Amino acid sequence: MKEKDIAPAFAALGHEARLKIYRQLVKAGRDGLNIGDIGRLLGLPASTLAHHLGTLVQAGLVTQEKQGRETRNRADFDVMQNIVGFIADECCSGVDLLPLSSSGSTTETDATCNKDSRALA
């Protein structure tokens, strides 16, 4: 998964109301919640809720299923696991702090200076 693929999900979660909605759906588990229940839990008007749910659906974070007159909303747990995996994938693997030369590669002098400065830290 690449940054460009995952960025829409982070953008969708970057709004307080959408983050609250998503967290409620995660809490609800695989059963999900209907729109009315989400609105009551969070005190959001139906039109506002519909707008935010649409954004979460478009970002691939939430699925919706029509059940009679109700719409069941569920967090897509596979997508959630992909997002968490993307963030944790390189956890503690280290970061190369060597400065790049104008050619795009590190120079011997740069490497020595950086090594010395890290030893002093």
Backbone as CSV, one residue per row, in Angstrom:
resi,resn,N_x,N_y,N_z,CA_x,CA_y,CA_z,C_x,C_y,C_z
1,MET,0.853,-1.176,0.000,0.000,0.000,0.000,0.900,1.242,0.000
2,LYS,0.515,2.238,-0.757,1.319,3.448,-0.893,0.604,4.633,-0.260
3,GLU,1.374,5.683,-0.011,0.813,6.892,0.612,-0.382,7.422,-0.163
4,LYS,-0.286,7.444,-1.500,-1.383,7.984,-2.307,-2.654,7.147,-2.174
5,ASP,-2.501,5.868,-1.866,-3.659,4.991,-1.705,-4.323,5.162,-0.343
6,ILE,-3.536,5.484,0.649,-4.044,5.550,2.018,-4.414,6.963,2.460
7,ALA,-3.900,7.958,1.766,-4.148,9.355,2.134,-5.638,9.712,2.203
8,PRO,-6.494,9.238,1.288,-7.915,9.581,1.401,-8.555,9.112,2.717
9,ALA,-8.112,7.977,3.219,-8.645,7.491,4.496,-8.238,8.417,5.635
10,PHE,-6.993,8.846,5.632,-6.540,9.769,6.679,-7.232,11.116,6.543
11,ALA,-7.443,11.564,5.324,-8.152,12.831,5.116,-9.575,12.736,5.658
12,ALA,-10.231,11.614,5.410,-11.602,11.432,5.898,-11.644,11.416,7.422
13,LEU,-10.657,10.816,8.038,-10.623,10.742,9.501,-10.119,12.028,10.144
14,GLY,-9.704,12.977,9.317,-9.164,14.236,9.820,-10.215,15.225,10.297
15,HIS,-11.465,14.848,10.256,-12.547,15.708,10.747,-13.096,15.088,12.034
16,GLU,-13.283,15.902,13.053,-13.687,15.400,14.361,-14.973,14.571,14.306
17,ALA,-15.972,15.037,13.588,-17.249,14.303,13.519,-17.060,12.950,12.841
18,ARG,-16.295,12.917,11.755,-16.081,11.645,11.054,-15.272,10.682,11.909
19,LEU,-14.311,11.191,12.647,-13.536,10.335,13.538,-14.436,9.737,14.618
20,LYS,-15.350,10.540,15.159,-16.293,10.033,16.171,-17.213,8.970,15.582
21,ILE,-17.709,9.216,14.384,-18.583,8.242,13.717,-17.824,6.940,13.510
22,TYR,-16.620,7.041,12.983,-15.825,5.848,12.693,-15.535,5.061,13.969
23,ARG,-15.195,5.755,15.020,-14.912,5.068,16.295,-16.146,4.342,16.816
24,GLN,-17.320,4.945,16.663,-18.554,4.270,17.077,-18.772,3.003,16.258
25,LEU,-18.500,3.083,14.974,-18.675,1.907,14.117,-17.659,0.824,14.457
26,VAL,-16.458,1.213,14.809,-15.456,0.231,15.237,-15.918,-0.430,16.539
27,LYS,-16.429,0.368,17.467,-16.945,-0.184,18.732,-18.092,-1.159,18.490
28,ALA,-18.935,-0.848,17.505,-20.115,-1.680,17.224,-19.735,-3.035,16.640
29,GLY,-18.531,-3.138,16.111,-18.082,-4.416,15.563,-18.727,-4.737,14.232
30,ARG,-18.775,-6.009,13.920,-19.265,-6.466,12.608,-20.764,-6.227,12.419
31,ASP,-21.509,-6.037,13.495,-22.950,-5.767,13.367,-23.209,-4.368,12.831
32,GLY,-22.308,-3.439,13.106,-22.486,-2.069,12.648,-23.646,-1.373,13.341
33,LEU,-24.011,-0.229,12.805,-25.090,0.587,13.362,-25.903,1.185,12.228
34,ASN,-27.190,1.405,12.489,-27.964,2.115,11.483,-27.779,3.621,11.679
35,ILE,-28.191,4.380,10.708,-27.956,5.821,10.718,-28.608,6.482,11.928
36,GLY,-29.821,6.073,12.256,-30.523,6.658,13.401,-29.780,6.447,14.710
37,ASP,-29.227,5.249,14.888,-28.479,4.958,16.119,-27.214,5.818,16.223
38,ILE,-26.524,5.976,15.105,-25.314,6.808,15.115,-25.690,8.246,15.469
39,GLY,-26.748,8.735,14.856,-27.204,10.104,15.125,-27.551,10.311,16.590
40,ARG,-28.242,9.345,17.181,-28.602,9.459,18.600,-27.366,9.393,19.501
41,LEU,-26.447,8.500,19.182,-25.236,8.368,20.001,-24.384,9.629,19.990
42,LEU,-24.314,10.276,18.834,-23.413,11.410,18.684,-24.119,12.760,18.664
43,GLY,-25.449,12.749,18.640,-26.190,13.999,18.625,-26.007,14.796,17.338
44,LEU,-25.874,14.088,16.222,-25.691,14.758,14.937,-26.997,14.774,14.147
45,PRO,-27.314,15.894,13.506,-28.494,15.945,12.639,-28.336,14.983,11.460
46,ALA,-29.438,14.480,10.944,-29.416,13.483,9.872,-28.656,13.962,8.639
47,SER,-28.849,15.206,8.241,-28.175,15.695,7.029,-26.665,15.763,7.232
48,THR,-26.233,16.199,8.391,-24.797,16.260,8.698,-24.210,14.858,8.737
49,LEU,-24.921,13.955,9.371,-24.473,12.575,9.482,-24.350,11.930,8.100
50,ALA,-25.344,12.158,7.247,-25.317,11.583,5.901,-24.098,12.081,5.123
51,HIS,-23.810,13.360,5.255,-22.639,13.932,4.575,-21.354,13.263,5.054
52,HIS,-21.181,13.141,6.364,-19.955,12.562,6.914,-19.844,11.072,6.607
53,LEU,-20.952,10.353,6.668,-20.921,8.933,6.321,-20.547,8.751,4.855
54,GLY,-21.058,9.621,3.994,-20.709,9.551,2.576,-19.220,9.706,2.347
55,THR,-18.608,10.601,3.102,-17.159,10.801,2.988,-16.406,9.559,3.452
56,LEU,-16.857,8.945,4.545,-16.205,7.734,5.052,-16.377,6.567,4.080
57,VAL,-17.551,6.472,3.462,-17.790,5.426,2.471,-16.896,5.641,1.259
58,GLN,-16.832,6.876,0.778,-16.015,7.193,-0.394,-14.534,6.897,-0.141
59,ALA,-14.086,7.097,1.095,-12.689,6.821,1.451,-12.430,5.330,1.658
60,GLY,-13.474,4.512,1.620,-13.319,3.073,1.765,-13.266,2.585,3.199
61,LEU,-13.556,3.464,4.153,-13.483,3.090,5.568,-14.762,2.437,6.079
62,VAL,-15.885,2.757,5.449,-17.192,2.298,5.907,-17.937,1.673,4.737
63,THR,-18.653,0.595,5.021,-19.549,-0.001,4.033,-20.979,0.225,4.492
64,GLN,-21.881,0.300,3.539,-23.296,0.478,3.850,-24.081,-0.628,3.167
65,GLU,-25.097,-1.120,3.891,-25.963,-2.163,3.356,-27.402,-1.807,3.671
66,LYS,-28.206,-1.769,2.640,-29.628,-1.477,2.801,-30.316,-2.700,3.388
67,GLN,-31.056,-2.509,4.485,-31.839,-3.583,5.101,-33.254,-3.055,5.298
68,GLY,-34.085,-3.301,4.307,-35.442,-2.745,4.355,-35.372,-1.232,4.257
69,ARG,-35.934,-0.559,5.258,-35.919,0.910,5.275,-34.669,1.466,5.943
70,GLU,-33.877,0.606,6.541,-32.673,1.064,7.243,-31.426,0.855,6.400
71,THR,-30.404,1.624,6.734,-29.086,1.432,6.138,-28.115,1.084,7.251
72,ARG,-27.537,-0.102,7.156,-26.584,-0.579,8.157,-25.189,-0.124,7.739
73,ASN,-24.493,0.516,8.652,-23.147,1.038,8.411,-22.153,0.227,9.221
74,ARG,-21.069,-0.168,8.553,-20.050,-0.968,9.229,-18.662,-0.439,8.887
75,ALA,-17.800,-0.456,9.874,-16.391,-0.170,9.605,-15.843,-1.331,8.788
76,ASP,-15.076,-1.034,7.778,-14.426,-2.085,6.993,-13.131,-2.446,7.724
77,PHE,-13.174,-3.550,8.451,-12.049,-3.916,9.308,-10.809,-4.339,8.520
78,ASP,-10.992,-4.846,7.308,-9.828,-5.172,6.476,-9.072,-3.894,6.118
79,VAL,-9.810,-2.850,5.753,-9.183,-1.565,5.429,-8.508,-1.000,6.671
80,MET,-9.185,-1.090,7.819,-8.609,-0.582,9.060,-7.288,-1.301,9.364
81,GLN,-7.264,-2.614,9.200,-6.035,-3.365,9.455,-4.931,-2.984,8.471
82,ASN,-5.297,-2.707,7.219,-4.305,-2.255,6.236,-3.707,-0.915,6.635
83,ILE,-4.550,-0.024,7.147,-4.071,1.297,7.574,-3.117,1.159,8.755
84,VAL,-3.520,0.381,9.739,-2.662,0.171,10.910,-1.359,-0.508,10.488
85,GLY,-1.460,-1.486,9.606,-0.268,-2.164,9.113,0.651,-1.220,8.361
86,PHE,0.068,-0.319,7.577,0.857,0.658,6.833,1.657,1.537,7.791
87,ILE,1.026,1.987,8.857,1.686,2.853,9.830,2.757,2.079,10.601
88,ALA,2.460,0.852,10.975,3.370,0.085,11.823,4.417,-0.702,11.032
89,ASP,4.272,-0.753,9.724,5.114,-1.601,8.879,6.608,-1.391,9.100
90,GLU,7.028,-0.179,9.223,8.459,0.082,9.365,8.811,0.570,10.767
91,CYS,7.987,0.211,11.718,8.189,0.643,13.096,9.596,0.267,13.576
92,CYS,10.274,1.252,14.082,11.581,1.071,14.721,12.650,0.501,13.789
93,SER,12.474,0.660,12.473,13.463,0.127,11.534,14.630,1.080,11.319
94,GLY,14.541,2.268,11.890,15.615,3.230,11.760,15.388,4.172,10.595
95,VAL,16.037,5.307,10.672,15.931,6.333,9.644,17.346,6.740,9.265
96,ASP,17.624,6.766,7.977,18.927,7.188,7.492,18.961,8.706,7.483
97,LEU,19.712,9.302,8.370,19.779,10.744,8.496,20.955,11.357,7.747
98,LEU,21.631,10.568,6.924,22.758,11.092,6.162,22.242,12.095,5.137
99,PRO,22.848,13.276,5.079,22.397,14.266,4.099,22.765,13.825,2.693
100,LEU,21.958,14.184,1.727,22.223,13.863,0.332,23.082,14.945,-0.294
101,SER,24.011,14.522,-1.136,24.794,15.497,-1.904,23.936,15.995,-3.060
102,SER,24.436,16.934,-3.820,23.666,17.462,-4.940,23.370,16.389,-5.981
103,SER,24.157,15.321,-6.022,23.922,14.231,-6.977,22.885,13.239,-6.459
104,GLY,22.452,13.420,-5.205,21.440,12.529,-4.649,22.000,11.390,-3.830
105,SER,23.336,11.315,-3.690,23.924,10.263,-2.863,24.665,10.910,-1.706
106,THR,24.913,10.137,-0.665,25.641,10.677,0.476,27.122,10.696,0.153
107,THR,27.796,11.678,0.659,29.239,11.766,0.437,29.967,11.191,1.632
108,GLU,31.196,10.777,1.436,32.020,10.224,2.519,32.165,11.249,3.635
109,THR,32.422,12.506,3.277,32.580,13.566,4.272,31.279,13.735,5.048
110,ASP,30.163,13.766,4.319,28.862,13.901,4.975,28.630,12.756,5.949
111,ALA,28.963,11.533,5.528,28.736,10.367,6.370,29.585,10.446,7.628
112,THR,30.845,10.849,7.485,31.737,10.955,8.637,31.245,12.031,9.597
113,CYS,30.884,13.194,9.063,30.390,14.290,9.923,29.117,13.887,10.654
114,ASN,28.218,13.234,9.964,26.957,12.843,10.577,27.188,11.788,11.652
115,LYS,28.096,10.837,11.368,28.422,9.798,12.338,28.999,10.420,13.594
116,ASP,29.908,11.389,13.415,30.523,12.059,14.558,29.481,12.836,15.364
117,SER,28.561,13.506,14.684,27.554,14.292,15.409,26.592,13.382,16.168
118,ARG,26.297,12.195,15.632,25.430,11.266,16.356,26.127,10.728,17.604
119,ALA,27.441,10.526,17.527,28.204,10.027,18.676,28.204,11.046,19.803
120,LEU,28.177,12.326,19.449,28.180,13.382,20.465,26.827,13.553,21.125
121,ALA,25.778,13.145,20.462,24.410,13.372,20.977,24.091,12.512,22.168
